[in-house]
C-alpha cells in the first residue's frame, strides 16, 4: 500500500473553461495546497499505458498513472485545510468518477462549465496558438473530429465531444451527493469573479475573505502575431527556454501572462457556423439545464460570442 496523503478536493474540469485561472487563484490562498503538477490526470488513467496521438501530444509522458507517484504530489502539504489538484479530464473520462469514489470518496469536487461552442472554438484557437492544429478552418477541424477520435488523437482536438457536459456530469451526480459537488459557470466566473471565488473558498471551507491577485489572464487562446516572439516569451522555443532559465520563475510567469494577451490576435467565430452548432448542442444543453436547475439559454443564442480565452 502506497504511503502518503491524498487530496480532499479536485477541480474536475472542463478543459478551456477557466480551470487554469482557478488553479492559479486557489494556489495563492494560504489555506490551500495544490499539486505542483497542475494536471496529473491520475483518476483518468490509473495503471494505464497511454498512447494518444496528434501533433505535439504530451499527455503520454506527463500523466501520473501510479498511486505511489500520485501521493508524492501532496508530500509538500503542511497542514493546509484544502489539499487538491486540477485535472480537466476527470469530467470527461468515464472511468474517473468511479476511481475518485474508490480512492477519495469524501473529496469535494469543483467543475467549471462554459458555453460548449465557445469552449470548442477556444480549444481550436489554443491548438492553433501552439501550432498543433494542422487545419486553419474550424469547420474543417470539426469535420475531422470523429476520425481523430477513432485514431486516438488527444483530448483537446475533441472540440464538440468535450463539451457534452450532461452525460459527463450525470456520472458524478449518480456517484456523489450533490452537496459534494460545486458547479460554476464560466460566465459567472468571468462576470462576477469576486463572488465566484468567495463561493469556491466557502465550498472548500477556507477563508472566504482572502482576495487573490486576479489581474493576470491565464492560458489565453489566439493566433500569435509573431510566432518567434510568442515562443520567446512563452518559453516554447529554444530562445524562450534560455530566457526562462535565467529569469526568476515568478517574474517570468507574470511577463508571459501579460505578454501573451498582447501577442495574440482573436479571430471571431463565423456566426453562420455558430448557428449550425447551436442545433448540434441544443439537446445536451437542455438536459444539462434540467440537471443543474439553471437557465442556460444564453448558450443557445445564435449571435456570435467572444472568441479567445
Secondary structure, DSSP 8 states (H G I E B T S, - for coil): ---S---SEEEEE-TTSSHHHHHHHHHH-TTEEE-SSTT--HHHHTT-----BSTT--HHHH---SHHHHHHTTTT--S-SEEEEE-TTTTTSTTHHHHHHHH-TT-EEEEEE--HHHHHHHHHHHHHHTT--S-S-HHHHHHHHHHHHHTTB-GGG-TTGGG-HHHHHHHHHTTS-GGGEEEEEHHHHHHSHHHHHHHHHHHTTS-TT------S--S---EESSHHHHHHHHT-SHHHHHHHHHS-HHHHHHHHHHHHHHHEE-----HHHHHHHHHHHHHHHHHHHHHHT---GGGG--S------
